[in-house]
Amino acid sequence: MTDPASAIGREVDQLIDSQIATLRGSNLTDLDLIEYRDRAERIENLVSVLDRIEGDKIPKWHPRLRVRSRRSLAGRD
């Protein structure tokens, strides 16, 4: 069985890849932006769960989360 942190990490990876793909696209629609915002919220919530599960290990656990602020990762500068 997969541990919860690994499963959450895979989902975060997929969401981040989707965010990047959205931003690379041209002619973004309103729906694209709504979905982008929804994914950003999901990423923020998952990172919060990981914080509770693994505490300060998050930056070591997932290199893509090594950002100045998790809020900026989620699109909330």
PyMOL commands that set and color helices and strands:
alter all, ss='L'
color gray80, all
select helices_A, chain A and resi 4-24+30-61+63-65+70-73
alter helices_A, ss='H'
color red, helices_A
deselect
rebuild
show_as cartoon
